[in-house]
Amino acid sequence: MSGCYSPSFKKPSDVLRMRKKRARSETFGGKVSSPVVSVEGVRPFLPGPLLSAQGRAGGAGVKRRNPFANIENTYNSPKKRALSHTVCGIGAPDVKTTAAAGLDGKSLTLHERLNAGTLLTEELLQQQQQQQLQKPAPISGDESLFEEDLFEPVRSEPVLKSPDGRAVSDAGVSEPCLEFPADWSLKTRLLFTSPQSFSWAEQPKAQEEAQGLTAHCRAAYASLPANIQEPRGCAELRCGFQQCLQYWQHPSFSWLSLFPRIGAERKFSGKITPWAQDDNLQQSLMSDWSVSLTSLYNLLKARLCPYFYLCSHQFTVLFRAAGLNGAKSISALLTPTTRGLREAMKAEGIEFTLPLLEDKKKSRDASEVESSRQADGEDPAKSGEAVKSEHSENEVDDDDDDDEDDDDDGFSWLQEMGVQDKIKKPDAISIKLRKEHREVCLDHRPESVVLVEGSNTFTLLNFLVNCKSLVAGAGSQAGFPPTLLAPTAFRGASLHTLKARTVNVKTQIRTGYQDVCSLEVTGPIMPHTVHALTQLLKPAQKGEFSVGLYTHEPTAVLNVPISQTSEPETLEDVVQDLGRCGLQQGTVQQLAVPTTLGRSALRQLHMRGHSYSWRS
């Protein structure tokens, strides 16, 4: 380190004089540095001679270490060291042997050996490339495919991730079709990407915004041409986009974001909440909220509103009009629920079902019947194994076991053996706790979704109005009523607009970079908004776009199918009955068809050649 810098401060002229004197003394003293074979223009990370100065004298190039040097620029970096080892492993001679034999047998340092080995491997690679150019080898079928993929322009799609960050399985990939299934879950964000520009969605004019608001309030939808040559100059397209972004909400406060409500304590903390300590204000808010909820239900019953959502701090309720999702009457889905909530609903006389548990029970019974049928015609040993495996599955799935036999009958075998007095039976409290454990295990899980149909939905409405646990008693959301979301106007509602912004980015592909345009829509996005936006973007983006859908996870289970007890109405009758609900005819047709998503939700949606494909 003493040869690299002066320990005390000296003038630059003194430092240069000392270096010249030291170099002169080393030269006349017989100390000649060993020749270094290196790549031109690369200096080692450690102090040493400049590698490009091969023709200089031995002591002419001793330089101090660069304090700003990056280890990635040297051969000691992990990347270049791995590259050197990889290249040397394809048939090149040993680095140590070559360096020791080719440089007069002198012992070189590790750094010099690496430099020598790198030069040799580069020469070998050049020779191999020349041989391949002179005598091209025949290309097999797989290699020809690789060459075509390498040199053919590739149209890449940006990776769209969900908020939870989990990967989308290939099992949910669908075949291209002209329509995608309805998704009844609430979305927090939509990300549209397309090779075509979204400049038409930027900065609407005052007249276009006013026409979009008026068209939404009057439920007047203008027909767009099948192919729009210049989207930015199409006034109908820009007005229709503003119309799709509107929704109705109650209550509404400009300084509070009232969606989502589940797990939103941090959003409410630190905000001004004057109702938290004022009972009179809480009663006034609840009174207005009850009027708005009743108004929504009356509109739903008259088929003037297709559906609406009730979002509380613990659960979400979806009310749907008769005819939607294949239902014969008004239906309501409530998720997630707890045992206490379900017991309170039973006490109020509300009849409900647990559709996911019933589907599992039906599938289990069907599998038992199928296994018994197969056991009749198969070997007894195999049938015994089938019954045993089925029995083990039933023991593992404790949540689906709804055995309601008498407790004393479960110990009847003790009397047959004559040991009923020697074995202590569990008391009544233990038996009751064991039975209740099955119901408690469902709490806050997707399997706890509750389905209410017909006239029981009105009883559920009264239950929600008078339910004290509907409003948080403590915390940042204390005393604040739930959020009501609807696609049409109702009493006490305020009109809101979803936030939309456009961004143009470049994505890296094999042959370079490609321009990708994106449109982001955020807010409480309901099912009709997703369908209306896709119908709008179809002609505007020339049938080429992709959508990433970010689902509010507690509502993903709202796509659960409803069991039909009677013959559903035809699609034409449903569209005719809901003709005044405020939605487009195509959207009503999509929402009227029973969804096929099950307990999952849409994660990605692609349109190619005016055909849809999706992943759930």
Residue, then its C-alpha position, 0 to 999 in steps of 0.5 A: m500500500s506504500g507504493c500506491y499513495s503517500p501516507s502524508f499530504k504532499k504536492p502533486s509534483d513531489v508525488l510524481r518525483m517519488r514515483k519516477k525515482r522509485a521506478r528508476s531504482e527498480t529498473f536499475g536494480g534488476k527488478v523487471s516485472s513479468p510480462v502480462v498477457s491480458v485483454e486490451g483496455v482492462r485494468p485489474f481490480l487490485p493495484g498493478p500495471l495497466l493491462s493495455a500497456q504490453g509494449r511498455a517497459g516493466g516499470a513504466g506503468v505502476k498505477r494506484r488503485n482506482p477507488f471508483a472501480n466496480i468489481e463487475n469491470t474486472y475478471n474477479s467479478p462473479k459474472k466474468r469468472a463464471l463465464s470464463h469457467t463455462v467457456c473453458g469447459i467446452g474443450a479448451p485446454d487447462v488454463k493453468t497448464t497453458a499459462a505455465a507452459g506458454l510463458d517461459g515456464k514462469s510461475l504466474t499469479l492467478h490473475e495472469r493465468l485467468n487473463a491468459g486462459t481468456l485469450l486462449t478461449e477467445e481464440l478457440l471460439q473464433q476458430q469454431q465460428q470460422q469453421q461453422l461459417q465455412k461448413p454449415a452443419p445441417i439443422s434438425g427439426d427442433e433446431s430449425l424451430f429455435e432459429e425461426d423463433l429467434f429471428e422472427p419478430v415476436r409480439s410479447e405481452p406484459v406480465l399481469k399480476s394479481p394483488d395477492g401475487r399468486a401465479v395463475s394456473d393453466a387449468g383455468v385457461s379457456e378456449p377462445c369464444l365470443e363472450f366471457p362469463a360474468d364475474w360477480s366479484l368486486k374489482t379494485r383495479l383493471l389494467f388494460t394493455s394493447p399495442q394500439s394507443f389509448s390516447w382517446a381516453e385522455q383528458p375529455k372535453a367539458q362537453e364530452e364529460a357532460q354528455g357521458l354523465t347525462a347518458h349514464c343518468r338517462a340510461a341512453y347508450a349510443s351504438l358504436p361502429a364496428n371499426i373505428q379508424e381514428p379513435r381520438g376523433c370519435a366523440e361517441l367513443r369518448c362520451g361512452f368511456q365517461q359513461c362507463l366510469q360512473y357509479w352510485q354510492h352511499p354514504s359519501f365523504s370526500w376525505l374517506s375512501l369507503f371501499p373496500r371496508i374489510g381490512a381497511e382500518r389503516k385507511f380510516s385511522g387518522k381521518i376525521t370521524p366526528w360520528a365516533q363519539d357522537d351518538n346522535l350523529q350515528q343515529s342520523l347516519m344509520s337512519d339515512w342509510s336505512v332509507s337508502l337500503t330500503s330504496l335499493y331493495n324496492l328498485l331491485k324488486a321492481r327490476l329497475c335496479p339489477y343488483f347492488y352490494l352492501c359492504s360492511h367491515q366484516f362481510t359483503v352482501l350481493f343482492r340480485a334481481a330475479g332472472l340474473n345468474g339463472a335465478k328464478s327469484i331475488s337472491a342474496l349472497l353473504t360472505p364471509t360469515t361466522r357461526g354467531l351471524r348464522e345463528a342470529m339469522k336462524a333466530e330471525g327466521i331467515e332460511f338460508t343454505l350453504p351452497l359450497l358445503e351442499d355441493k361437496k356433500k352431493s359430490r361425496d354422496a355421488s362418489e360413495v354410490e359410484s364406489s358401491r356400484q363398482a364394488d359390486g362387480e369387482d374383486p372384494a379386496k379392491s372394493g374394500e380398499a375403495v370403501k376404506s379410502e372413501h372412509s378416510e376421506n370422510e374422516v379428514d373432511d370434518d367440515d362436511d360431515d353433517d351427522e345428526d345421529d343421537d349421542d347415545d346411539g354412538f355408544s350402543w356398541l359398548q352395551e353389546m360388548g358389555v363394557q358400558d360401565k367400565i368406559k367413561k362416556p363424554d359429558a353433554i357439554s363435550i358432545k355439544l362442543r364437538k358438534e359446534h366445532r364443525e360449524v366454527c371451523l367455517d368462520h371467515r372461510p369461503e365455504s361459509v358463504v350463505l345463500v338466501e332466496g325468495s321472500n327470505t331476502f326481505t327478512l334479511l333486509n330487515f335483519l340487516v337494518n336492525c343488526k347491531s353488529l353490522v356497524a363496528g363498535a370499536g376501532s377506526q370504523a366505529g359508528f359508521p354504516p356500511t357502504l352501498l354500491a349500485p349501478t343505478a341511482f337510488r335515494g341518498a346516493s351520490l354519483h362517483t367516477l372511477k379513476a382512469r389514467t393512460v401510460n405508454v411503456k416499452t417492454q423488452i422482447r427478443t429482437g429489441y423493444q416494443d411499445v405497449c400502451s396501458l389504461e388503468v381504471t381504479g375504484p369499486i368496479m362492478p360486473h357491468t363496468v367490466h363488460a361495458l369497458t370491454q365492449l367499448l375497447k373492442p372497436a377502439q383497439k381493433g379487437e386486440f387487448s388484454v386485461g388484468l383484473y384485480t379482485h377484492e378477495p373476500t368477494a371472489v366466492l360470489n360466483v358460486p352457482i345457485s341450485q335451481t328449484s324450478e325452471p328458469e326463465t328464458l333469456e329473452d324474457v329476462v332481457q325484456d323484464l330488465g329492459r329498464c334497469g339501466l344497463q345495456q342489453g348485451t350486459v343484461q344478457q351476460l349477467a342473466v346466464p349462470t356463471t361458470l367460474g364457480r368459487s374462483a374469479l377472473r384474473q386475466l382476460h385476453m381478446r385476440g381477433h375479436s375472440y375472448s380467452w380468460r384465466s381464473 
